[in-house]
């Protein structure tokens, strides 16, 4: 999962763009189809910064889930998870407002969360529930229609794997929420909660604005209307204000559009049902040639070469 220090230590969270790039490089350098599962097995508090140690110091799983929901913004600039109770199950559902992630990223985050939950609880459920066993998800929902090393992924998370879902989600028996945490520490909890609260209060909103513009770009690219004029109008501001606020967050509009296109391109190229011409249209290009040039400039490979290499590895 994205490595992030506390806001007192670092002014920069890992963006999802950076996270996806790191995972892509790891995947390309590995011949193991289950690399995402192996990464998820190793998730610990040191990988999620202050929010990891804060949740470990909570009293119960419910309290840990609530604090993760409250402070997850400290972890990354991306989709948020919300806690829901339904039909005897407790679920963490990730919103889809940020746009598409990658199969590998979703796999590491979902399975990594289960790994972390087992660490928090000592991996055992209460004996009175029946025979003691490791904590497992009742159901894991992913919006992808397939995931890498699906059987290994399901073996790690437990429960039913549902593909093609409306959103990514982890569902547990609601009784899991009452489980005590083995690392609960009142003093540490009070200090870490204060640190997280201060960090959240001092966070600028520029990342939120960039994410908002990014989402507008994602929605308008297939329509061919992802221009700064159109996006400014949708956000009810002048083009000058749009560009100024983006500059304050350290990004230019043209660069942001380019980044979004390349992120989406990599995702679409993983879908063998999409032709290169179709992908070009989805990215707002009138024809395939400019898409080919832009992609090669960004990756040193043509879209066809990248797709072939990625599928082969």
PEQUIWO-V522570 format. One record per pair of residues at least 4 apart in sequence whose ideal C-beta (glycine too) atoms are under 7 Angstrom apart, sorted by the first residue. I is the first residue (numbers start at 1). J is the second residue. Records with the same first field share a line. If there is no record, write none. Layout:
BEGIN
I->J  J
END
This chain:
BEGIN
1->43  47  48  108  109  112
2->14  19  75  76
3->14  47
4->13  14  48  49  74  75  76
5->9  10  49
6->49  50  195  199
7->74  199  202  203
8->195  199
13->75  76  77
14->18  19  76
15->19  77
16->20  76  77  78  98  101
17->21  259  263
18->22
19->23  76  105
20->24  102  105  263
21->25
22->26
23->27  102  104  105  108
24->28  266
25->29
26->30  35
27->35  104
28->313
30->35
31->313
32->38
33->148  149
34->38  149  152
35->39
36->40  104  107  108  148
37->41  107  111  149  152  153  156
39->108
40->107  108  111  112  115  156
41->115  156
43->47  112  115  116
44->119
45->52  53  56
47->52
48->52  75
49->75
50->54  74  192  195  196  199
51->55  68  71  72  74  75  196
52->56
53->57  192
54->67  71  192  193  196
55->64  67  68  120
56->120  181  183
57->183  184  185  188  189  192
58->63  64  67  181  184  189
59->63  180  181  184
60->177  178  179  180  181
61->65  120  121  176  177  179  181
62->66  177  178
63->67
64->68  120  181
65->69  83  92  177
66->70  83
67->71
68->72
69->81  82  83
71->196  200
72->80  81
73->200  203
74->196  199  200
77->207  211
78->98
79->94  95  96  97  98
80->95
81->92  93  94
82->93
83->90  92
84->91  93
85->90  174
86->91
88->174
89->138  171  172  173  174
90->172  174  176  177
91->169  170  171
92->169  170
93->167  169
94->167  168  169
95->167
96->167
97->215
98->211  215
99->214  215  218
100->264  267
101->105  106
102->106  267
103->107  144  147  148  270
104->108  148
105->109
106->110  142  144  168
107->111  147  148  153
108->112
109->113
110->140  157  168  170
111->115  153  156  157
112->116
113->117  170
114->118  137  156  157  170
115->119
116->120
117->121  135
118->123  134  135
120->181  183
121->135  179  181  182
122->182
123->134  135
124->132  134
125->129  132  133  135
126->179
127->132
129->175
135->176
136->157  158  159
137->157  158  159  170  171  172
138->159  171  172  173
139->159  160  162  171
140->157  159  161  162  170
141->162  165  168  169
142->147  163  165  168
143->164  165  166  167  168
144->163
145->163  164
146->150  163
147->153  163
149->153
150->154  161
151->155
152->156
153->157  161
154->161
165->169
172->176
180->184
185->189
186->190
187->191
188->192
189->193
190->194
191->195
192->196
193->197
194->198
195->199
196->200
197->201
198->202
199->203
205->209
206->210  248  249
207->211  249
208->212
209->213  245  249
210->214  246  249  251
211->215
212->216
213->217  231  246  256
214->218  256  260
215->219
216->220  231  234  235
217->221  226  231  256  257  260
218->260
220->225  226  230  231
221->226  261  282  283  284
222->282  284
224->284
225->230
226->230  231  257  284
227->231
228->232  239  242  243  253
229->233  239
230->234
231->235  242
232->237  238  239  242
235->242
237->241  242
239->243
240->244
241->245
242->246  253
243->247  253
244->248
245->249
246->251  252  253  256
247->252
251->255  256
252->256
253->257
254->258
255->259
256->260
257->261
258->262
259->263
260->264
261->265  283  294
262->266  295  298
263->267
264->268  283
265->269  279  283  295  303
268->274  279  282
269->279  303  306  307  310
270->310
274->278  279
276->280  288  303  304
277->281  288
278->282
279->283  303
280->285  287  288  291
281->285
283->291
285->290  291
288->292
289->293
290->294
291->295  303
292->296  302  303
293->297
294->298
295->299  302  303
296->300  301  302
299->306
301->305  306
302->306
303->307
304->308
305->309
306->310
307->311
308->312
309->313
END
